[in-house]
Amino acid sequence: MFIGREKEQHKLLQALESDHSEFVAVYGRRRVGKTFLIRQTYSEKIVFQHTGLVVGNTRRQLREFCQSLADAGFDGTCTAADWHEAFHLLARFLSTCRAGKKVVFLDELPWMDTPRSEFVSALDHFWNSWASARSDIILVVCGSATSWIIEKIIKNYGGLHNRITRSLQLMPFTLQECETYANAKGLHWNRLQILECYMAMGGIPHYWSFLEKGESLAQALDRLFFAETGELHNEFNALYASLFRQPAAYLEIVTALSEKRCGIPKKELVQSVKLSENGRLTQILESLEHCGFIRYYQAIGKKVKDGLYQLIDPFTLFYFRFMKDGKLQGENAWLNILNSSKYRVWTGLAFEQVCLLHLLQMKKALGISGVNTRSSSWNHPGKGEDNGVQIDLLIERADQIINLCEMKYSKSDFIVTKEYERELLQKMELFMHHVMPRQAIHLTLVTTYGLKENLHSSVFQSVITLDDLFAAL
């Protein structure tokens, strides 16, 4: 099934209409659907495709590349002593292909770049000396090792500097795209069930492909996550190992961030993971951010250097909360905690993360899609009798309004009690006192089914519901 990706597909199809050769880089995390998108979009236009070996030295990588050439129809002896010879053979093959646009698809490119193989140098020479001089080649490179793609291809400062004509980062599905996928699979789940599934596995299409018709959500999570043979039981380690060549440092960072719900500043992170605050750490953080595992955001009223790094990937957060210690496993593991406090705490926190991943939908619901905004947070630690306050989301708007967002998971209409109204007013008063914003403050409720009207509900100026989060953009 080909679900969503209209904008991404349009960008790829534009390359077919170009009057010159195109060098296209597609990147994104494991299982997000990069290969599927490229093959579905270009289909019969692909004249050569090859996938690097996840484990293989240079000699084996070259042998498999030559085999792909032979499978594509290369007529002649197909052996190569190095990558320069291999790309020379590819150029010879492409010269004999039919007229018109020809797509060359190199998948999992980082795996081909084995130590001392000079792979990037050969790719650089192939593009600059041959392909770019023509008008009929579309070279599409792809890989899950996002940091490698960005560093060696997109931000290359050698021969490939500024040679990429189009780059495309493939992001996870939104709630709306997951709903379309679930309906196409015949799951017949309501939006609350789809939301909870998203809270566990995020919007990774491959994970959703494991869901089976006739199962409840609880049954699916038990089978996929907690059964020893479950498709996602061992996915966590495979995920980070596929994305990063030296995953240990990345895992240290996400482990440290998993213990701080609202995120931590860089200096505190350095102390937690015992890494030097240098270019290597910055590169790791940027890679995690590019993959959508973490976000960097500014706390309102703080200097730029005081920004926070926060873990926001639903699948990773689910792993640390329920799977890392191995205590929750076996038949009906998930079914047995559905009425527990641990489950209730998780739904509240996970719902907040899903909201943060759907800020564009929230802006649309507020009618400010075209307004410049900045999302931030605010924390007041409190002293003495002054209780601490945490505001997880503030939307600062160019039209002089700040939406102070309260994100509440509920299985029915949310009810504002007298005590909660007092808490909200105290929170807003503290915020006004310490930050002294010049903008007007609008309390905004983000919840599932809406707000039950009573004597206290008018404290909110606006309400965003689950239907708003499922909106198409």
C-alpha positions in Angstrom: 0.0 0.0 0.0 1.2 3.5 -0.9 0.0 5.8 1.9 0.6 9.5 2.0 4.0 11.0 1.0 2.4 13.2 -1.7 4.8 16.1 -1.1 7.8 13.8 -1.0 6.8 12.0 -4.2 6.1 15.3 -6.0 9.7 16.4 -5.2 11.1 13.2 -6.6 9.0 13.4 -9.7 10.2 16.9 -10.4 13.6 15.4 -11.1 12.2 13.6 -14.1 11.1 16.9 -15.6 14.5 18.5 -15.2 16.6 19.3 -18.3 19.8 18.3 -16.6 21.1 15.3 -14.5 20.0 15.2 -10.9 21.8 14.0 -7.8 19.1 13.2 -5.2 19.8 12.2 -1.5 17.1 10.6 0.5 17.6 10.0 4.2 15.7 9.1 7.3 15.7 6.6 10.1 15.4 2.8 9.8 12.0 1.5 8.6 10.5 4.9 7.7 9.9 3.8 4.1 12.7 5.4 2.1 13.3 2.4 -0.3 9.6 1.8 -0.8 9.0 5.5 -1.7 11.8 5.6 -4.2 10.8 2.3 -5.9 7.1 3.2 -6.0 7.9 6.7 -7.4 10.4 5.8 -10.1 9.4 2.1 -10.8 10.1 1.4 -14.5 12.5 4.4 -14.7 15.0 2.6 -12.6 17.6 1.0 -14.9 20.1 0.1 -12.1 19.7 -0.5 -8.4 22.0 -1.8 -5.8 21.9 -2.2 -2.0 25.0 -2.2 0.1 25.8 -5.1 2.3 25.3 -4.5 6.0 28.3 -6.6 6.8 31.0 -7.0 4.1 34.5 -5.9 3.3 35.4 -3.9 0.2 36.0 -7.0 -2.0 32.6 -8.4 -1.2 30.9 -5.1 -1.6 32.4 -4.8 -5.1 31.5 -8.4 -6.0 27.9 -7.7 -5.1 27.9 -4.4 -7.0 29.1 -6.2 -10.1 26.5 -8.9 -9.7 23.8 -6.1 -9.6 25.3 -4.8 -12.9 25.1 -8.2 -14.5 21.5 -8.7 -13.2 20.6 -5.3 -14.8 21.8 -6.5 -18.2 25.5 -5.4 -18.4 27.0 -7.1 -21.4 30.6 -8.0 -20.9 33.1 -9.1 -18.2 31.9 -7.5 -15.0 34.7 -7.5 -12.4 36.2 -4.5 -10.6 39.3 -4.2 -8.4 38.2 -1.0 -6.8 35.3 1.4 -6.7 36.7 3.6 -9.4 36.6 0.7 -11.8 33.1 -0.3 -10.6 31.7 3.2 -11.4 33.5 3.1 -14.7 31.6 -0.1 -15.5 28.3 1.6 -14.4 29.0 4.5 -16.8 29.6 2.0 -19.6 26.3 0.2 -18.8 24.3 3.4 -18.6 25.7 4.5 -22.0 24.0 1.5 -23.6 20.6 2.0 -22.0 17.5 3.3 -23.7 17.0 7.0 -24.4 15.3 9.1 -21.8 15.7 9.6 -18.1 17.5 6.8 -16.4 17.3 6.4 -12.6 20.3 4.9 -10.8 19.3 3.9 -7.3 22.0 3.2 -4.7 20.4 2.0 -1.5 22.1 1.8 2.0 25.0 3.8 0.6 26.9 4.1 3.9 27.4 0.3 4.1 29.4 0.5 0.8 31.9 2.9 2.3 34.1 0.4 4.0 37.5 1.5 5.6 40.1 2.6 3.1 37.8 1.7 0.1 37.9 5.3 -1.4 34.2 4.8 -2.1 33.2 8.5 -1.7 36.1 9.5 -4.0 34.9 7.2 -6.7 31.3 8.3 -6.4 32.5 11.9 -6.6 34.5 11.2 -9.8 31.6 9.3 -11.3 29.2 12.2 -10.8 31.5 15.1 -11.6 33.3 13.6 -14.6 30.5 11.7 -16.2 26.9 11.9 -14.9 26.7 15.6 -14.4 27.9 16.3 -17.9 24.8 14.5 -19.3 21.1 15.4 -19.0 19.5 12.0 -18.6 20.8 10.6 -15.3 19.0 10.7 -12.0 21.3 9.4 -9.3 19.4 8.6 -6.1 21.4 7.7 -3.0 19.7 6.5 0.2 20.7 5.3 3.6 19.5 4.9 7.2 22.8 6.0 8.6 21.6 9.6 8.6 24.8 11.0 10.1 26.9 9.5 7.3 24.5 10.8 4.5 24.6 14.3 6.0 28.3 14.4 6.6 29.7 12.6 3.6 27.1 13.6 0.9 24.9 16.6 1.8 27.5 18.6 3.7 30.5 17.2 1.8 33.2 19.9 1.5 35.3 18.0 -1.1 34.4 17.0 -4.6 30.7 16.5 -3.8 30.4 20.0 -2.3 27.1 21.5 -3.5 26.6 18.7 -6.0 23.3 17.4 -4.4 20.5 18.9 -6.5 17.7 17.7 -4.2 17.7 16.3 -0.7 14.8 14.7 1.0 14.4 13.8 4.7 11.7 11.3 5.1 9.9 11.7 8.4 7.6 9.3 10.3 3.9 9.3 9.5 1.5 11.7 11.2 -1.5 10.5 13.1 -3.6 11.2 10.0 -1.4 9.1 7.8 -1.4 6.3 10.4 -5.2 6.3 10.4 -5.3 6.0 6.6 -2.9 3.1 6.8 -4.8 1.4 9.7 -8.1 1.7 7.7 -6.4 0.3 4.6 -5.4 -2.7 6.6 -8.9 -3.2 7.8 -8.1 -2.7 11.5 -11.3 -0.8 12.4 -9.7 1.0 15.3 -11.1 4.3 16.7 -8.9 7.3 17.0 -8.1 6.8 20.6 -6.7 3.3 19.8 -4.7 4.7 16.9 -3.4 7.5 19.2 -2.3 4.9 21.8 -0.6 2.8 19.1 1.2 5.9 18.0 2.2 6.6 21.6 3.9 3.2 21.6 5.6 2.9 18.2 5.4 6.4 16.7 4.7 6.9 13.0 7.1 4.3 11.5 5.2 2.6 8.6 7.1 -0.7 8.9 6.1 -1.1 12.5 2.5 -0.4 11.6 2.7 -3.1 8.9 3.0 -5.7 11.6 -0.5 -5.0 12.9 -3.1 -7.6 12.0 -6.8 -7.5 11.3 -9.0 -8.7 14.1 -6.6 -7.9 16.9 -7.2 -5.3 19.7 -4.5 -2.8 20.3 -3.5 -4.5 23.6 -3.2 -7.9 21.8 -1.1 -6.3 19.1 1.3 -4.7 21.6 1.6 -7.9 23.6 2.5 -9.8 20.4 4.9 -7.3 18.9 6.7 -5.9 21.9 6.5 -8.4 24.8 6.5 -11.9 23.2 10.1 -13.2 22.7 9.4 -13.8 19.1 7.7 -10.4 18.6 8.8 -8.4 15.6 9.6 -5.4 17.8 11.0 -7.2 20.8 14.6 -6.7 19.8 14.1 -3.7 17.5 15.7 -1.1 19.9 19.3 -2.2 19.5 18.9 -3.0 15.8 17.5 0.5 15.3 20.4 2.4 16.7 23.0 0.0 15.3 21.6 0.5 11.8 21.6 4.3 12.1 25.0 4.9 13.7 28.2 3.1 13.1 29.3 3.6 16.7 26.0 3.5 18.5 27.3 3.3 22.1 27.6 7.1 22.5 24.2 7.7 21.0 22.7 5.1 23.3 24.4 6.8 26.3 22.8 10.1 25.4 19.2 8.8 24.8 19.5 6.8 28.0 20.4 10.0 29.9 17.6 11.9 28.3 15.1 9.2 29.0 15.5 10.0 32.7 14.6 13.7 32.3 11.1 14.1 31.0 11.4 17.8 30.2 14.9 17.6 28.8 18.3 18.8 30.1 20.8 21.5 29.0 24.0 20.5 27.1 26.3 21.0 30.1 24.3 18.7 32.3 24.1 16.2 29.5 27.9 16.2 29.2 28.2 15.4 32.9 25.7 12.6 32.7 27.3 10.8 29.8 30.9 11.7 30.6 31.6 12.9 27.1 33.7 16.0 26.2 31.8 19.0 25.0 33.4 19.0 21.6 32.6 18.7 17.9 31.9 14.9 18.2 29.2 15.5 20.8 27.6 18.2 18.7 27.6 15.9 15.7 25.9 13.1 17.8 23.2 15.5 19.0 22.6 16.9 15.5 22.3 13.3 14.1 19.8 12.3 16.8 17.8 15.5 16.0 17.9 14.8 12.3 16.5 11.3 12.9 13.7 12.7 15.1 14.8 11.1 18.3 15.4 14.3 20.2 14.5 18.0 19.9 16.4 21.1 21.0 14.2 23.8 22.3 14.4 27.1 24.1 13.0 27.8 27.6 11.3 31.1 27.5 13.2 33.9 29.2 16.5 32.0 28.9 19.6 32.7 26.8 20.1 30.7 23.6 22.9 28.7 25.2 20.5 27.5 27.9 18.3 25.5 25.5 17.3 22.0 26.4 17.6 18.6 24.6 14.6 16.4 25.0 13.9 12.8 24.0 10.7 12.8 21.9 10.7 9.5 19.9 7.6 7.5 21.0 9.2 4.1 20.3 12.4 4.9 22.3 10.4 6.3 25.2 8.2 3.2 25.2 11.2 1.0 25.3 12.7 2.7 28.3 9.5 2.8 30.3 8.3 -0.7 29.7 11.0 -2.9 28.0 14.5 -2.0 29.1 14.4 -3.8 32.5 12.7 -6.9 31.0 10.2 -7.0 33.9 7.2 -6.7 31.6 7.1 -9.7 29.3 5.2 -12.8 28.5 1.6 -13.5 27.5 -0.9 -10.7 28.2 1.8 -8.5 29.7 0.3 -5.3 28.3 -3.3 -6.4 29.0 -2.4 -6.9 32.7 -1.2 -3.3 33.3 -4.0 -1.4 31.5 -5.6 -0.5 34.9 -2.3 0.3 36.7 -0.9 3.7 37.7 2.1 3.0 35.6 -0.1 2.8 32.5 -2.0 6.0 33.5 1.3 7.9 34.0 2.6 6.7 30.7 -0.6 7.8 28.8 -0.3 11.3 30.2 3.4 11.7 29.3 3.2 9.9 25.9 0.2 12.1 24.9 2.3 15.2 25.5 5.0 13.9 23.2 2.5 13.1 20.4 1.2 16.7 20.7 4.8 18.0 20.4 5.1 16.0 17.2 2.0 17.6 15.8 2.6 21.3 16.4 1.6 22.1 12.8 -1.8 20.5 13.4 -2.2 22.4 16.6 -1.4 25.7 14.8 -4.0 24.9 12.2 -6.6 24.2 14.9 -5.8 27.6 16.4 -6.1 29.3 13.0 -2.5 30.5 13.0 -1.0 28.3 10.3 0.5 31.3 8.6 1.6 33.1 11.7 5.3 33.0 12.7 5.6 31.1 16.0 8.2 29.7 18.4 7.6 26.8 20.7 9.2 26.8 24.1 8.7 25.8 27.7 9.1 27.4 31.1 10.2 26.0 34.5 10.0 27.6 37.9 11.7 25.5 40.5 10.0 27.1 43.5 11.3 28.1 46.9 9.9 27.5 50.3 6.1 27.6 50.1 6.2 28.6 46.5 5.6 25.4 44.6 7.5 24.6 41.5 5.8 25.0 38.1 6.5 23.3 34.8 4.8 24.5 31.5 5.7 22.0 28.8 4.5 24.0 25.8 4.2 27.7 25.1 3.5 28.8 21.6 4.8 32.4 21.2 3.0 34.1 18.3 3.9 37.0 16.1 0.4 38.4 16.7 1.3 39.1 20.3 -0.3 36.1 21.9 1.2 33.2 23.9 -0.8 30.0 24.0 0.0 28.4 27.3 -0.8 24.7 26.5 -2.1 22.1 28.9 -1.9 18.6 27.4 -4.3 16.2 29.1 -5.0 12.6 28.0 -8.5 11.5 28.8 -10.9 8.7 27.8 -13.9 11.0 28.0 -14.6 14.8 28.0 -12.1 16.5 30.2 -13.5 18.0 33.4 -12.0 21.1 35.0 -12.5 20.9 38.7 -12.4 23.9 41.1 -8.9 22.8 42.3 -7.6 22.4 38.8 -8.9 25.9 37.8 -7.1 27.3 40.9 -3.9 25.5 39.9 -4.1 26.9 36.4 -4.6 30.5 37.5 -1.7 30.2 40.0 0.5 28.8 37.2 -0.4 31.7 34.9 0.1 34.2 37.7 3.6 32.8 38.5 4.5 32.9 34.8 3.3 36.5 34.4 5.2 37.5 37.5 8.5 35.9 36.7 8.6 36.3 32.9 6.6 39.5 32.5 5.6 38.9 28.9 4.3 41.7 26.8 2.0 39.4 25.0 -1.5 38.3 26.0 -1.8 34.9 27.6 -4.4 32.4 26.3 -4.8 29.2 28.2 -5.2 26.3 25.7 -6.3 22.8 26.5 -5.1 20.0 24.2 -7.1 16.8 25.0 -8.7 13.8 23.4 -12.5 14.3 23.3 -12.9 17.9 24.3 -13.9 19.9 27.3 -17.0 19.3 29.5 -18.7 22.7 30.2 -19.1 23.6 33.8 -18.5 26.5 36.2 -14.7 26.2 35.8 -14.3 25.3 32.1 -14.2 29.0 30.9 -10.6 29.2 32.2 -9.5 27.9 28.8 -9.7 30.3 25.9 -9.3 27.5 23.3 -9.5 23.8 23.1 -7.7 21.4 20.7 -9.0 17.9 20.4 -7.8 14.6 19.0 -9.7 15.3 15.8 -7.6 18.4 15.3 -4.4 16.4 15.8 -5.6 14.0 13.1 -6.1 16.8 10.6 -4.4 16.7 7.3 -2.1 19.6 6.4 
